[in-house]
Amino acid sequence: MSYNSFGRVFRFTTWGESHGPALGAVVDGCPPGIALSETDIQPFLDARRPGQSRFTTQRREPDQVRILSGVFDGRTTGTPISLMIENVDQRSKDYSEVAKAYRPGHADYAYDAKYGFRDYRGGGRSSARETAARVAAGAVARQLVSEVTITAWVEAIGGDAIDPANFDAQEIGNNPFFCPDAAAAQRWEKLVDDARKAGSSLGAVVACEATGLPAGWGAPLYAKLDSELAAACMSINAVKGVEIGDGFAAAAASGEANADPMRPGNDGPVFLANHAGGIAGGISTGQPLTLRVAFKPTSSILTPVETVTRDGEATEIATRGRHDPCVGIRGVPVVEAMVALVLADQKLLHRAQCG
């Protein structure tokens, strides 16, 4: 299966399947001498780890990472960094029906149509389990862009959004939803519980902000910072939309309302607004980088849905097994990881061209 790699200079390749013995990533292009250990990676995997609350899949995976290569005496060597995470709680028998019929909304039929063969156990390569490898690789990228602070949170679940007036960054780590609005987090408990008990699922919107990003990263046209971020986030399982800055709302604004006015400052221009999300012409402006990512509802649900078998016969399928009632919740550390990976790549690209 091709195209399992992402990046230009700082490049990573993920490998493994949902129910295989292990999964992981190989990070190539990381400069030598960067401090790196398993303890630098593990906290981010812990944030994504399943089974931490009733609002996520109950699959029990410790997600302990091992660094197999590319690090010596606590420093990167400049050679490929191999990261491995073992799978220890697979239940392949839960997917016997999936072997016979396609789950609507999932990648089952598309994979079969392309390859004529698929690993139906938990979705195989198309499972969101693959994102554990991305988070591990993203932790390496964070070491390279330590000057940037990357924070993501859930902005809405099932169409119920936070109140911006209640935004409290300290609250993000205090609830199982990565929610910066304590009142919204309380509402979401019932919302997600009801969906789970009904055998259904909900979509979510994840927002992300990166601060400390200097002006000048990115490139015009075909390596735009915003296009690279969009591609990275669109590659995440279940993501169906990405907005940079005001995104689609900019289409309803006038030119003067959408502009980001500037005034003179001691260290360059001072911006009076940030509708562009910190990017102009594909290059960072030094303002906070802002983006929003839309996750669809989890396709694996207990509610019976009309479908067809591999032989083309009409049937219904209700997916057994352990699944997230809202996959966007655990999408928060994945979005952060993909943003970090893009920024690490763009930092090295900028250094290569501009010194």
N, C-alpha and C positions, 0 to 999 in steps of 0.2 A: 504494500500500500504506500503510495508516494505522498509527498508533501507532509511530512511530519516535523519539519523544521521551520523556524521563524527567526528573522533577524538578518542583518547584512554583515556587520563586523562582530558585534556581540550576538552570537547565534546559539540557539538551543534546539535540541531534538528530543521529543518525548517518545517513550516506548512503553509497551505493556497493555494489558487488557483488564477489564473489570474483575474477571474471575481467574486470571492467570496467577502464577506463583508470586509475581512481583510486578511493579511498574517503576518508572523512573525517568530521568532526563540526563542528557549529556550537554553540558554548557561549553561551548568553544569560543575562543576569542577573548576570554577574560584576561586582562593584563596581569603580569606577575606581581607578587608582593602585596596583594590585597589580603588583609586579615580575614580568615574564614575558618569556621569550625561548624560541627553539627549543631552546637548550641546557638549559633547565629541563625540557623534555618528552622529549627524545631518550633519556636513560638508561632511562626506563621502557619505551619502545618497544623498545630494545635488549634488555631483559630478556625481552620476549615474542617477539622476532624469530625466525622459523623458520630451520631449517637450521644451528643452532649445534652440534648433536651428532647422533649416529646414533639417538638416542632420540626425536627429533622429526621432523616432516615435512622432507623435503629440498628443498622449494620455497625458492628463493633470493630473498628480498626484503630490500632494505636498510632499508625502512620509515623513510625519511627524511621528517620532518615539515616542512611549510611553514606558517607563520602568514600568512594572506592578509588578515586584517582584525582590528580590535578592539584593536590594540596600536600605541602610538606612543612613540618614545624609550624603549623598554624597559618601558613601563607600560601596563596595561590602560586603555582609554578609557571603559569602561562600555557600549560598543556590542557587538554580536555578534562573537564571536571565531571566525573560520573557520579550520579546520585541514585540511590536505590531505596524503594519503600516496599516492604513485603505486604502481600495480601494475606490476611489470616482468618477472615470470617466470611468466606464465600459460601453461598447456598445455591449451587447451580440447579438443584432439583426444582427450585421455585419457578424455573423458566421453561418447563417442559411444554407448556401451551404456546409459548412464544416461538418455539422451534417450528410449530406447525402453521401459525398464522401471524400476520403482521400487526403490530401495535400502531394505530393511527396517530399521527403526529410525531412518531419516533422515526429513527433512521432505518428501521428494519427493511422496508421495501426498497428504499433507495440503495442501500448497500447490496441487496440481492440483485437489483437491476444492474448495478455497475460491475460487481465481481462474480455473480453467479454462486456465491458462497458467503456465509456470514457466521460469526460467533454470536449465537443468540444468548449466551449466558450473561445476563445483566447488561446486554447491549454491546458487550465486547469492547471494541475500540471507540465506539460512539458513546460510551457511558461517561457520565460526569465524573466518574472515579478517576479518569485521566487527568483531571485538573489538579490532583494532588501533586503530580509531577511539575506542573506549571508553577505552583506555589513554591515548591522547592527551588526551582530555577530562578523564580522571582526574588527569593531571599538572597541569592548570590548577586543578582543585579542591584539590590538595595545597598550592598556593601560598596559597590562601585559608584553609586550616586547618593552617597551619604549626606550630601549637602541639601538634598531634596526630601521633604516630608510628604508622604503619600498617605491620605486618609480617605477611606470609602465608608459609606453607610447605606442602609436601606431607607429610601425616601418614600416608598409607597408599596403596599401589598394589597392585591385584589382591588385596586382602584382607590383605596383609602390612604391618603397621603398625610405626611406630617404637617404640622403648622410651623412655618419658618420662624414665627415669633417665639416658638418654644425650643428652638435649636440649642442644644447643649452638647458640645463635643465630648465632654466628660461622661455623658450618659451612654455613648455608643458601646462601651465595654461593660455596661451594667445590666444588660438584658440580652436574651438569646436571639434578638432580631437585629443586632447592630444598629439600633434605632436611636437617633439623637433627641427624640421627643418622648419623654416618659409617658405622657398621656396616650400617644399613639401606640406605644409598645403594649400598654394595657389593653387597648382595643384589639390589637392584633392577636393577642392570646386567644380570645374567643373566635376571631375570624379564622385563624389557621386550625384551631381545634375543630371547629364545625366542618371545615373542608375535609380534614383528615377522617373524622368520624363518618362523613358522608361518602367516603371512598373517592373523593375528588381532589383537586389541587388548585393552587392560585398562582398568578403571575406576580412579578415585583419589578420595581425600578430601583436600581442601585446608582447612587451618585458618588463621584470621586473628585477630590481636589488635591493637587500637588503644589506645594509652596516651596520657595527657595530656588526655583528653577531660574537660571540666568537667561537674559535675553540672548538670542542668537542660535539656539539649538533648532535643528530642523533644516529643511532645504526647499527651494521652490519646486513646484510641479510634481515630480514623480517620487519624491521621498519626503513629502510634506509631513510635518509632525502630526497634524490632525488626521491625515489619511492613514498614517502608520498606526496611530492609536485606534482609529475606527476599525482597521483590519484586524488588529490584535484582539479587540474586545468582541468583534463579530465572530471571531473564531472560537469563542467560549461556548460550550454546550448550552443550548436553550436560549441564547441571545438572539433577538430579532430586530433590535434597533439600537443605534448609538447616536447621541447628540453631543456636539462640542459647543460649549458656551450656551447661548440662548437656543441653539439648534433650530427646530422647526418654528419656534415662536418668532424668530428673526424674519420669517417670510411674511409675517403680518405687521411688521414694524415699518416705519418710515426711515429714510436715510439718516435724518438727524437724530431720531430716537434710537437707532441701532449703532450710531457712532460711539467710539470710546474717546471722548475729548481728552486732550493733554495740556498740561501746564508745565512751566519750567520747574525743575527740581535740582537739588544739590548733586544728585547722582544720576542724572538723566531725567527724562520726562516723568511727570507724575500723572497717572491716569485717573480720570474722574469716574470711569465706569469700566465694566469688563464684559460687555455683551459677547465679545469674540472668544471668550474662554481662555485668554492668555496666549492666543496664536493669531498671527497676521501673516498672510502670504505663505503659510506653511512653516513659519519660523516663530519660536517663542519670543514673547515681548518682555518677559520678566514679571508679568502679572501672574496671579494664581492660575494654574491650569485647571479647568473645570470640564467635566463631562458627565453624561447620564447614560445608563445602559439598561435596556428593557429586556427582562427575562420572561419568557412565556410560561404558562402553567406546566408543571411536570406532566409528560405524556403518559407515563406509567401510572395508571389509576385503577382502582378496584371497581369503578362503575363500568358495567358492560357497554362496549362501543361496537358498532357495526364495522366489519372488516372483511377481508378475504383470506383464504388459506394460500399456501405456496402453490397449490394446484388450481387456484382461481375460483374456488367455491365460496359462496357467501356464508358468513358465520359471525359470531360475536366473540369478543375477547375481553376479559377482565384480568388485569395484570396482577398476579400475586407477587410476593416478595416484599422487600423493605425499601421504601422510596420516600423522597422528600415531599411533603405536602406543598412546600413552596421552595423550589430549587434556588430561587434568587437570594434566600437568606445566606446560604453558604457560598453564594457567588461573590460576596463582599471581598474576602481575601483573594479570590481569583482575579477580580478586576484590579485590585491593588498590584498583584503580581504582574499582570500583563502591562500595566502602566509603567512599572519599574523596569521591565524588560525592554520596552520601547525606549525609555529615557536613557538607559545604559547604552543601547545601540546608538542612539542619536548623539550622546556625549562623545563616543569614540569616533563617529563620523565627522562631527564638528572638529574634533582634535586633528583628525587626519587631513582635513581640507584647510583649516584655518590656523592650526598650530595651537 
